[in-house]
């Protein structure tokens, strides 16, 4: 589901930003979306271990109530 969300987010962002940065062909747009999706997904995969540890750390402290 994260990959589907990443693709939808990338597609929407690229559709808005493409004309602003000068993407003016269908092939250019497809390339822009593909490269953006690849990099966003790669970063998500690379940072997953860090994200998992941070979430575990936060959840551990959520249950702590100082007296």
mmCIF file of the N, C-alpha and C atoms, coordinates in Angstrom:
data_MODEL
# 
_entry.id   MODEL 
# 
loop_
_atom_site.group_PDB 
_atom_site.id 
_atom_site.type_symbol 
_atom_site.label_atom_id 
_atom_site.label_alt_id 
_atom_site.label_comp_id 
_atom_site.label_asym_id 
_atom_site.label_entity_id 
_atom_site.label_seq_id 
_atom_site.pdbx_PDB_ins_code 
_atom_site.Cartn_x 
_atom_site.Cartn_y 
_atom_site.Cartn_z 
_atom_site.occupancy 
_atom_site.B_iso_or_equiv 
_atom_site.pdbx_formal_charge 
_atom_site.auth_seq_id 
_atom_site.auth_comp_id 
_atom_site.auth_asym_id 
_atom_site.auth_atom_id 
_atom_site.pdbx_PDB_model_num 
ATOM 1   N N  . UNK A 1 1  ? 0.821  -1.204 0.000   1.00 0.00 ? 1  UNK A N  1 
ATOM 2   C CA . UNK A 1 1  ? 0.000  0.000  0.000   1.00 0.00 ? 1  UNK A CA 1 
ATOM 3   C C  . UNK A 1 1  ? 0.862  1.264  0.000   1.00 0.00 ? 1  UNK A C  1 
ATOM 4   N N  . UNK A 1 2  ? 2.028  1.199  0.631   1.00 0.00 ? 2  UNK A N  1 
ATOM 5   C CA . UNK A 1 2  ? 2.908  2.369  0.640   1.00 0.00 ? 2  UNK A CA 1 
ATOM 6   C C  . UNK A 1 2  ? 3.381  2.692  -0.767  1.00 0.00 ? 2  UNK A C  1 
ATOM 7   N N  . UNK A 1 3  ? 3.688  1.668  -1.546  1.00 0.00 ? 3  UNK A N  1 
ATOM 8   C CA . UNK A 1 3  ? 4.163  1.878  -2.914  1.00 0.00 ? 3  UNK A CA 1 
ATOM 9   C C  . UNK A 1 3  ? 3.059  2.503  -3.766  1.00 0.00 ? 3  UNK A C  1 
ATOM 10  N N  . UNK A 1 4  ? 1.829  2.053  -3.579  1.00 0.00 ? 4  UNK A N  1 
ATOM 11  C CA . UNK A 1 4  ? 0.697  2.627  -4.319  1.00 0.00 ? 4  UNK A CA 1 
ATOM 12  C C  . UNK A 1 4  ? 0.504  4.093  -3.925  1.00 0.00 ? 4  UNK A C  1 
ATOM 13  N N  . UNK A 1 5  ? 0.621  4.381  -2.635  1.00 0.00 ? 5  UNK A N  1 
ATOM 14  C CA . UNK A 1 5  ? 0.516  5.755  -2.165  1.00 0.00 ? 5  UNK A CA 1 
ATOM 15  C C  . UNK A 1 5  ? 1.637  6.625  -2.706  1.00 0.00 ? 5  UNK A C  1 
ATOM 16  N N  . UNK A 1 6  ? 2.850  6.086  -2.727  1.00 0.00 ? 6  UNK A N  1 
ATOM 17  C CA . UNK A 1 6  ? 3.993  6.817  -3.275  1.00 0.00 ? 6  UNK A CA 1 
ATOM 18  C C  . UNK A 1 6  ? 3.754  7.143  -4.751  1.00 0.00 ? 6  UNK A C  1 
ATOM 19  N N  . UNK A 1 7  ? 3.223  6.166  -5.490  1.00 0.00 ? 7  UNK A N  1 
ATOM 20  C CA . UNK A 1 7  ? 2.980  6.395  -6.916  1.00 0.00 ? 7  UNK A CA 1 
ATOM 21  C C  . UNK A 1 7  ? 1.914  7.467  -7.123  1.00 0.00 ? 7  UNK A C  1 
ATOM 22  N N  . UNK A 1 8  ? 0.818  7.370  -6.358  1.00 0.00 ? 8  UNK A N  1 
ATOM 23  C CA . UNK A 1 8  ? -0.245 8.360  -6.483  1.00 0.00 ? 8  UNK A CA 1 
ATOM 24  C C  . UNK A 1 8  ? 0.245  9.760  -6.140  1.00 0.00 ? 8  UNK A C  1 
ATOM 25  N N  . UNK A 1 9  ? 1.032  9.868  -5.077  1.00 0.00 ? 9  UNK A N  1 
ATOM 26  C CA . UNK A 1 9  ? 1.590  11.150 -4.669  1.00 0.00 ? 9  UNK A CA 1 
ATOM 27  C C  . UNK A 1 9  ? 2.530  11.696 -5.740  1.00 0.00 ? 9  UNK A C  1 
ATOM 28  N N  . UNK A 1 10 ? 3.375  10.835 -6.276  1.00 0.00 ? 10 UNK A N  1 
ATOM 29  C CA . UNK A 1 10 ? 4.321  11.245 -7.319  1.00 0.00 ? 10 UNK A CA 1 
ATOM 30  C C  . UNK A 1 10 ? 3.577  11.694 -8.571  1.00 0.00 ? 10 UNK A C  1 
ATOM 31  N N  . UNK A 1 11 ? 2.575  10.939 -8.968  1.00 0.00 ? 11 UNK A N  1 
ATOM 32  C CA . UNK A 1 11 ? 1.809  11.277 -10.162 1.00 0.00 ? 11 UNK A CA 1 
ATOM 33  C C  . UNK A 1 11 ? 1.121  12.633 -10.004 1.00 0.00 ? 11 UNK A C  1 
ATOM 34  N N  . UNK A 1 12 ? 0.506  12.855 -8.858  1.00 0.00 ? 12 UNK A N  1 
ATOM 35  C CA . UNK A 1 12 ? -0.175 14.129 -8.620  1.00 0.00 ? 12 UNK A CA 1 
ATOM 36  C C  . UNK A 1 12 ? 0.825  15.283 -8.595  1.00 0.00 ? 12 UNK A C  1 
ATOM 37  N N  . UNK A 1 13 ? 1.919  15.126 -7.869  1.00 0.00 ? 13 UNK A N  1 
ATOM 38  C CA . UNK A 1 13 ? 2.924  16.187 -7.798  1.00 0.00 ? 13 UNK A CA 1 
ATOM 39  C C  . UNK A 1 13 ? 3.485  16.497 -9.178  1.00 0.00 ? 13 UNK A C  1 
ATOM 40  N N  . UNK A 1 14 ? 3.841  15.451 -9.923  1.00 0.00 ? 14 UNK A N  1 
ATOM 41  C CA . UNK A 1 14 ? 4.431  15.649 -11.248 1.00 0.00 ? 14 UNK A CA 1 
ATOM 42  C C  . UNK A 1 14 ? 3.439  16.298 -12.210 1.00 0.00 ? 14 UNK A C  1 
ATOM 43  N N  . UNK A 1 15 ? 2.168  15.945 -12.106 1.00 0.00 ? 15 UNK A N  1 
ATOM 44  C CA . UNK A 1 15 ? 1.158  16.548 -12.977 1.00 0.00 ? 15 UNK A CA 1 
ATOM 45  C C  . UNK A 1 15 ? 1.065  18.050 -12.729 1.00 0.00 ? 15 UNK A C  1 
ATOM 46  N N  . UNK A 1 16 ? 1.231  18.464 -11.477 1.00 0.00 ? 16 UNK A N  1 
ATOM 47  C CA . UNK A 1 16 ? 1.176  19.888 -11.155 1.00 0.00 ? 16 UNK A CA 1 
ATOM 48  C C  . UNK A 1 16 ? 2.488  20.577 -11.525 1.00 0.00 ? 16 UNK A C  1 
ATOM 49  N N  . UNK A 1 17 ? 3.613  19.946 -11.214 1.00 0.00 ? 17 UNK A N  1 
ATOM 50  C CA . UNK A 1 17 ? 4.919  20.591 -11.372 1.00 0.00 ? 17 UNK A CA 1 
ATOM 51  C C  . UNK A 1 17 ? 5.483  20.529 -12.788 1.00 0.00 ? 17 UNK A C  1 
ATOM 52  N N  . UNK A 1 18 ? 5.035  19.589 -13.601 1.00 0.00 ? 18 UNK A N  1 
ATOM 53  C CA . UNK A 1 18 ? 5.644  19.370 -14.921 1.00 0.00 ? 18 UNK A CA 1 
ATOM 54  C C  . UNK A 1 18 ? 5.628  20.618 -15.788 1.00 0.00 ? 18 UNK A C  1 
ATOM 55  N N  . UNK A 1 19 ? 4.510  21.274 -15.865 1.00 0.00 ? 19 UNK A N  1 
ATOM 56  C CA . UNK A 1 19 ? 4.448  22.459 -16.730 1.00 0.00 ? 19 UNK A CA 1 
ATOM 57  C C  . UNK A 1 19 ? 5.289  23.603 -16.172 1.00 0.00 ? 19 UNK A C  1 
ATOM 58  N N  . UNK A 1 20 ? 5.416  23.676 -14.864 1.00 0.00 ? 20 UNK A N  1 
ATOM 59  C CA . UNK A 1 20 ? 6.192  24.738 -14.228 1.00 0.00 ? 20 UNK A CA 1 
ATOM 60  C C  . UNK A 1 20 ? 7.684  24.597 -14.540 1.00 0.00 ? 20 UNK A C  1 
ATOM 61  N N  . UNK A 1 21 ? 8.171  23.351 -14.588 1.00 0.00 ? 21 UNK A N  1 
ATOM 62  C CA . UNK A 1 21 ? 9.599  23.148 -14.835 1.00 0.00 ? 21 UNK A CA 1 
ATOM 63  C C  . UNK A 1 21 ? 9.919  22.914 -16.307 1.00 0.00 ? 21 UNK A C  1 
ATOM 64  N N  . UNK A 1 22 ? 8.908  22.944 -17.144 1.00 0.00 ? 22 UNK A N  1 
ATOM 65  C CA . UNK A 1 22 ? 9.155  22.873 -18.577 1.00 0.00 ? 22 UNK A CA 1 
ATOM 66  C C  . UNK A 1 22 ? 9.046  21.508 -19.226 1.00 0.00 ? 22 UNK A C  1 
ATOM 67  N N  . UNK A 1 23 ? 8.428  20.553 -18.569 1.00 0.00 ? 23 UNK A N  1 
ATOM 68  C CA . UNK A 1 23 ? 8.189  19.245 -19.192 1.00 0.00 ? 23 UNK A CA 1 
ATOM 69  C C  . UNK A 1 23 ? 7.033  19.437 -20.172 1.00 0.00 ? 23 UNK A C  1 
ATOM 70  N N  . UNK A 1 24 ? 7.305  19.221 -21.465 1.00 0.00 ? 24 UNK A N  1 
ATOM 71  C CA . UNK A 1 24 ? 6.297  19.568 -22.473 1.00 0.00 ? 24 UNK A CA 1 
ATOM 72  C C  . UNK A 1 24 ? 5.938  18.428 -23.422 1.00 0.00 ? 24 UNK A C  1 
ATOM 73  N N  . UNK A 1 25 ? 6.348  17.202 -23.092 1.00 0.00 ? 25 UNK A N  1 
ATOM 74  C CA . UNK A 1 25 ? 5.975  16.070 -23.943 1.00 0.00 ? 25 UNK A CA 1 
ATOM 75  C C  . UNK A 1 25 ? 5.495  14.917 -23.067 1.00 0.00 ? 25 UNK A C  1 
ATOM 76  N N  . UNK A 1 26 ? 4.742  14.027 -23.672 1.00 0.00 ? 26 UNK A N  1 
ATOM 77  C CA . UNK A 1 26 ? 4.236  12.865 -22.932 1.00 0.00 ? 26 UNK A CA 1 
ATOM 78  C C  . UNK A 1 26 ? 5.402  11.993 -22.478 1.00 0.00 ? 26 UNK A C  1 
ATOM 79  N N  . UNK A 1 27 ? 6.370  11.790 -23.357 1.00 0.00 ? 27 UNK A N  1 
ATOM 80  C CA . UNK A 1 27 ? 7.539  10.985 -22.993 1.00 0.00 ? 27 UNK A CA 1 
ATOM 81  C C  . UNK A 1 27 ? 8.322  11.610 -21.847 1.00 0.00 ? 27 UNK A C  1 
ATOM 82  N N  . UNK A 1 28 ? 8.481  12.930 -21.890 1.00 0.00 ? 28 UNK A N  1 
ATOM 83  C CA . UNK A 1 28 ? 9.161  13.630 -20.803 1.00 0.00 ? 28 UNK A CA 1 
ATOM 84  C C  . UNK A 1 28 ? 8.412  13.511 -19.495 1.00 0.00 ? 28 UNK A C  1 
ATOM 85  N N  . UNK A 1 29 ? 7.082  13.584 -19.574 1.00 0.00 ? 29 UNK A N  1 
ATOM 86  C CA . UNK A 1 29 ? 6.255  13.462 -18.375 1.00 0.00 ? 29 UNK A CA 1 
ATOM 87  C C  . UNK A 1 29 ? 6.367  12.062 -17.785 1.00 0.00 ? 29 UNK A C  1 
ATOM 88  N N  . UNK A 1 30 ? 6.306  11.046 -18.645 1.00 0.00 ? 30 UNK A N  1 
ATOM 89  C CA . UNK A 1 30 ? 6.426  9.662  -18.161 1.00 0.00 ? 30 UNK A CA 1 
ATOM 90  C C  . UNK A 1 30 ? 7.788  9.453  -17.505 1.00 0.00 ? 30 UNK A C  1 
ATOM 91  N N  . UNK A 1 31 ? 8.835  9.977  -18.115 1.00 0.00 ? 31 UNK A N  1 
ATOM 92  C CA . UNK A 1 31 ? 10.171 9.867  -17.533 1.00 0.00 ? 31 UNK A CA 1 
ATOM 93  C C  . UNK A 1 31 ? 10.236 10.594 -16.189 1.00 0.00 ? 31 UNK A C  1 
ATOM 94  N N  . UNK A 1 32 ? 9.664  11.788 -16.130 1.00 0.00 ? 32 UNK A N  1 
ATOM 95  C CA . UNK A 1 32 ? 9.644  12.578 -14.898 1.00 0.00 ? 32 UNK A CA 1 
ATOM 96  C C  . UNK A 1 32 ? 8.950  11.818 -13.773 1.00 0.00 ? 32 UNK A C  1 
ATOM 97  N N  . UNK A 1 33 ? 7.810  11.220 -14.079 1.00 0.00 ? 33 UNK A N  1 
ATOM 98  C CA . UNK A 1 33 ? 7.071  10.446 -13.078 1.00 0.00 ? 33 UNK A CA 1 
ATOM 99  C C  . UNK A 1 33 ? 7.860  9.199  -12.674 1.00 0.00 ? 33 UNK A C  1 
ATOM 100 N N  . UNK A 1 34 ? 8.419  8.479  -13.641 1.00 0.00 ? 34 UNK A N  1 
ATOM 101 C CA . UNK A 1 34 ? 9.145  7.241  -13.343 1.00 0.00 ? 34 UNK A CA 1 
ATOM 102 C C  . UNK A 1 34 ? 10.365 7.505  -12.473 1.00 0.00 ? 34 UNK A C  1 
ATOM 103 N N  . UNK A 1 35 ? 11.142 8.515  -12.827 1.00 0.00 ? 35 UNK A N  1 
ATOM 104 C CA . UNK A 1 35 ? 12.342 8.826  -12.045 1.00 0.00 ? 35 UNK A CA 1 
ATOM 105 C C  . UNK A 1 35 ? 11.949 9.315  -10.651 1.00 0.00 ? 35 UNK A C  1 
ATOM 106 N N  . UNK A 1 36 ? 10.944 10.163 -10.560 1.00 0.00 ? 36 UNK A N  1 
ATOM 107 C CA . UNK A 1 36 ? 10.483 10.635 -9.256  1.00 0.00 ? 36 UNK A CA 1 
ATOM 108 C C  . UNK A 1 36 ? 9.999  9.495  -8.380  1.00 0.00 ? 36 UNK A C  1 
ATOM 109 N N  . UNK A 1 37 ? 9.226  8.596  -8.958  1.00 0.00 ? 37 UNK A N  1 
ATOM 110 C CA . UNK A 1 37 ? 8.724  7.440  -8.216  1.00 0.00 ? 37 UNK A CA 1 
ATOM 111 C C  . UNK A 1 37 ? 9.876  6.549  -7.764  1.00 0.00 ? 37 UNK A C  1 
ATOM 112 N N  . UNK A 1 38 ? 10.835 6.302  -8.651  1.00 0.00 ? 38 UNK A N  1 
ATOM 113 C CA . UNK A 1 38 ? 11.988 5.460  -8.311  1.00 0.00 ? 38 UNK A CA 1 
ATOM 114 C C  . UNK A 1 38 ? 12.749 6.044  -7.118  1.00 0.00 ? 38 UNK A C  1 
ATOM 115 N N  . UNK A 1 39 ? 13.067 7.338  -7.177  1.00 0.00 ? 39 UNK A N  1 
ATOM 116 C CA . UNK A 1 39 ? 13.853 7.956  -6.109  1.00 0.00 ? 39 UNK A CA 1 
ATOM 117 C C  . UNK A 1 39 ? 13.081 8.004  -4.794  1.00 0.00 ? 39 UNK A C  1 
ATOM 118 N N  . UNK A 1 40 ? 11.802 8.349  -4.838  1.00 0.00 ? 40 UNK A N  1 
ATOM 119 C CA . UNK A 1 40 ? 11.011 8.390  -3.607  1.00 0.00 ? 40 UNK A CA 1 
ATOM 120 C C  . UNK A 1 40 ? 10.913 7.019  -2.972  1.00 0.00 ? 40 UNK A C  1 
ATOM 121 N N  . UNK A 1 41 ? 10.718 5.990  -3.794  1.00 0.00 ? 41 UNK A N  1 
ATOM 122 C CA . UNK A 1 41 ? 10.613 4.630  -3.270  1.00 0.00 ? 41 UNK A CA 1 
ATOM 123 C C  . UNK A 1 41 ? 11.953 4.156  -2.722  1.00 0.00 ? 41 UNK A C  1 
ATOM 124 N N  . UNK A 1 42 ? 13.034 4.483  -3.414  1.00 0.00 ? 42 UNK A N  1 
ATOM 125 C CA . UNK A 1 42 ? 14.370 4.109  -2.950  1.00 0.00 ? 42 UNK A CA 1 
ATOM 126 C C  . UNK A 1 42 ? 14.665 4.751  -1.590  1.00 0.00 ? 42 UNK A C  1 
ATOM 127 N N  . UNK A 1 43 ? 14.380 6.025  -1.458  1.00 0.00 ? 43 UNK A N  1 
ATOM 128 C CA . UNK A 1 43 ? 14.609 6.712  -0.182  1.00 0.00 ? 43 UNK A CA 1 
ATOM 129 C C  . UNK A 1 43 ? 13.759 6.094  0.919   1.00 0.00 ? 43 UNK A C  1 
ATOM 130 N N  . UNK A 1 44 ? 12.527 5.758  0.599   1.00 0.00 ? 44 UNK A N  1 
ATOM 131 C CA . UNK A 1 44 ? 11.641 5.110  1.574   1.00 0.00 ? 44 UNK A CA 1 
ATOM 132 C C  . UNK A 1 44 ? 12.243 3.792  2.059   1.00 0.00 ? 44 UNK A C  1 
ATOM 133 N N  . UNK A 1 45 ? 12.777 2.999  1.144   1.00 0.00 ? 45 UNK A N  1 
ATOM 134 C CA . UNK A 1 45 ? 13.378 1.711  1.493   1.00 0.00 ? 45 UNK A CA 1 
ATOM 135 C C  . UNK A 1 45 ? 14.645 1.916  2.331   1.00 0.00 ? 45 UNK A C  1 
ATOM 136 N N  . UNK A 1 46 ? 15.485 2.859  1.924   1.00 0.00 ? 46 UNK A N  1 
ATOM 137 C CA . UNK A 1 46 ? 16.735 3.112  2.639   1.00 0.00 ? 46 UNK A CA 1 
ATOM 138 C C  . UNK A 1 46 ? 16.468 3.599  4.065   1.00 0.00 ? 46 UNK A C  1 
ATOM 139 N N  . UNK A 1 47 ? 15.471 4.452  4.232   1.00 0.00 ? 47 UNK A N  1 
ATOM 140 C CA . UNK A 1 47 ? 15.194 5.020  5.551   1.00 0.00 ? 47 UNK A CA 1 
ATOM 141 C C  . UNK A 1 47 ? 14.271 4.167  6.422   1.00 0.00 ? 47 UNK A C  1 
ATOM 142 N N  . UNK A 1 48 ? 13.746 3.076  5.891   1.00 0.00 ? 48 UNK A N  1 
ATOM 143 C CA . UNK A 1 48 ? 12.819 2.236  6.647   1.00 0.00 ? 48 UNK A CA 1 
ATOM 144 C C  . UNK A 1 48 ? 13.384 1.753  7.984   1.00 0.00 ? 48 UNK A C  1 
ATOM 145 N N  . UNK A 1 49 ? 14.635 1.282  8.052   1.00 0.00 ? 49 UNK A N  1 
ATOM 146 C CA . UNK A 1 49 ? 15.154 0.862  9.364   1.00 0.00 ? 49 UNK A CA 1 
ATOM 147 C C  . UNK A 1 49 ? 15.194 2.003  10.386  1.00 0.00 ? 49 UNK A C  1 
ATOM 148 N N  . UNK A 1 50 ? 15.565 3.187  9.958   1.00 0.00 ? 50 UNK A N  1 
ATOM 149 C CA . UNK A 1 50 ? 15.600 4.343  10.860  1.00 0.00 ? 50 UNK A CA 1 
ATOM 150 C C  . UNK A 1 50 ? 14.185 4.703  11.290  1.00 0.00 ? 50 UNK A C  1 
ATOM 151 N N  . UNK A 1 51 ? 13.267 4.737  10.337  1.00 0.00 ? 51 UNK A N  1 
ATOM 152 C CA . UNK A 1 51 ? 11.873 5.066  10.638  1.00 0.00 ? 51 UNK A CA 1 
ATOM 153 C C  . UNK A 1 51 ? 11.291 4.080  11.644  1.00 0.00 ? 51 UNK A C  1 
ATOM 154 N N  . UNK A 1 52 ? 11.564 2.812  11.452  1.00 0.00 ? 52 UNK A N  1 
ATOM 155 C CA . UNK A 1 52 ? 11.051 1.777  12.351  1.00 0.00 ? 52 UNK A CA 1 
ATOM 156 C C  . UNK A 1 52 ? 11.575 1.974  13.765  1.00 0.00 ? 52 UNK A C  1 
ATOM 157 N N  . UNK A 1 53 ? 12.855 2.291  13.900  1.00 0.00 ? 53 UNK A N  1 
ATOM 158 C CA . UNK A 1 53 ? 13.437 2.513  15.229  1.00 0.00 ? 53 UNK A CA 1 
ATOM 159 C C  . UNK A 1 53 ? 12.861 3.767  15.891  1.00 0.00 ? 53 UNK A C  1 
ATOM 160 N N  . UNK A 1 54 ? 12.677 4.813  15.136  1.00 0.00 ? 54 UNK A N  1 
ATOM 161 C CA . UNK A 1 54 ? 12.117 6.056  15.696  1.00 0.00 ? 54 UNK A CA 1 
ATOM 162 C C  . UNK A 1 54 ? 10.684 5.811  16.157  1.00 0.00 ? 54 UNK A C  1 
ATOM 163 N N  . UNK A 1 55 ? 9.892  5.120  15.372  1.00 0.00 ? 55 UNK A N  1 
ATOM 164 C CA . UNK A 1 55 ? 8.501  4.831  15.751  1.00 0.00 ? 55 UNK A CA 1 
ATOM 165 C C  . UNK A 1 55 ? 8.462  3.978  17.012  1.00 0.00 ? 55 UNK A C  1 
ATOM 166 N N  . UNK A 1 56 ? 9.332  2.978  17.102  1.00 0.00 ? 56 UNK A N  1 
ATOM 167 C CA . UNK A 1 56 ? 9.391  2.136  18.300  1.00 0.00 ? 56 UNK A CA 1 
ATOM 168 C C  . UNK A 1 56 ? 9.771  2.967  19.519  1.00 0.00 ? 56 UNK A C  1 
ATOM 169 N N  . UNK A 1 57 ? 10.724 3.878  19.362  1.00 0.00 ? 57 UNK A N  1 
ATOM 170 C CA . UNK A 1 57 ? 11.157 4.746  20.460  1.00 0.00 ? 57 UNK A CA 1 
ATOM 171 C C  . UNK A 1 57 ? 10.006 5.630  20.928  1.00 0.00 ? 57 UNK A C  1 
ATOM 172 N N  . UNK A 1 58 ? 9.278  6.225  19.986  1.00 0.00 ? 58 UNK A N  1 
ATOM 173 C CA . UNK A 1 58 ? 8.150  7.100  20.332  1.00 0.00 ? 58 UNK A CA 1 
ATOM 174 C C  . UNK A 1 58 ? 7.053  6.300  21.025  1.00 0.00 ? 58 UNK A C  1 
ATOM 175 N N  . UNK A 1 59 ? 6.714  5.144  20.500  1.00 0.00 ? 59 UNK A N  1 
ATOM 176 C CA . UNK A 1 59 ? 5.642  4.333  21.094  1.00 0.00 ? 59 UNK A CA 1 
ATOM 177 C C  . UNK A 1 59 ? 6.005  3.899  22.509  1.00 0.00 ? 59 UNK A C  1 
ATOM 178 N N  . UNK A 1 60 ? 7.273  3.606  22.724  1.00 0.00 ? 60 UNK A N  1 
ATOM 179 C CA . UNK A 1 60 ? 7.730  3.191  24.051  1.00 0.00 ? 60 UNK A CA 1 
ATOM 180 C C  . UNK A 1 60 ? 7.507  4.320  25.058  1.00 0.00 ? 60 UNK A C  1 
ATOM 181 N N  . UNK A 1 61 ? 7.692  5.547  24.647  1.00 0.00 ? 61 UNK A N  1 
ATOM 182 C CA . UNK A 1 61 ? 7.536  6.692  25.531  1.00 0.00 ? 61 UNK A CA 1 
ATOM 183 C C  . UNK A 1 61 ? 6.094  7.174  25.616  1.00 0.00 ? 61 UNK A C  1 
ATOM 184 N N  . UNK A 1 62 ? 5.237  6.778  24.693  1.00 0.00 ? 62 UNK A N  1 
ATOM 185 C CA . UNK A 1 62 ? 3.821  7.159  24.757  1.00 0.00 ? 62 UNK A CA 1 
ATOM 186 C C  . UNK A 1 62 ? 3.138  6.573  25.985  1.00 0.00 ? 62 UNK A C  1 
ATOM 187 N N  . UNK A 1 63 ? 3.514  5.359  26.329  1.00 0.00 ? 63 UNK A N  1 
ATOM 188 C CA . UNK A 1 63 ? 2.870  4.665  27.453  1.00 0.00 ? 63 UNK A CA 1 
ATOM 189 C C  . UNK A 1 63 ? 3.414  5.114  28.800  1.00 0.00 ? 63 UNK A C  1 
ATOM 190 N N  . UNK A 1 64 ? 4.549  5.791  28.794  1.00 0.00 ? 64 UNK A N  1 
ATOM 191 C CA . UNK A 1 64 ? 5.163  6.230  30.045  1.00 0.00 ? 64 UNK A CA 1 
ATOM 192 C C  . UNK A 1 64 ? 4.445  7.460  30.571  1.00 0.00 ? 64 UNK A C  1 
ATOM 193 N N  . UNK A 1 65 ? 3.970  7.366  31.811  1.00 0.00 ? 65 UNK A N  1 
ATOM 194 C CA . UNK A 1 65 ? 3.300  8.491  32.454  1.00 0.00 ? 65 UNK A CA 1 
ATOM 195 C C  . UNK A 1 65 ? 4.093  8.804  33.725  1.00 0.00 ? 65 UNK A C  1 
ATOM 196 N N  . UNK A 1 66 ? 4.773  9.947  33.760  1.00 0.00 ? 66 UNK A N  1 
ATOM 197 C CA . UNK A 1 66 ? 5.549  10.260 34.976  1.00 0.00 ? 66 UNK A CA 1 
ATOM 198 C C  . UNK A 1 66 ? 4.624  10.529 36.174  1.00 0.00 ? 66 UNK A C  1 
ATOM 199 N N  . UNK A 1 67 ? 5.071  10.110 37.326  1.00 0.00 ? 67 UNK A N  1 
ATOM 200 C CA . UNK A 1 67 ? 4.258  10.263 38.550  1.00 0.00 ? 67 UNK A CA 1 
ATOM 201 C C  . UNK A 1 67 ? 4.780  11.409 39.370  1.00 0.00 ? 67 UNK A C  1 
# 
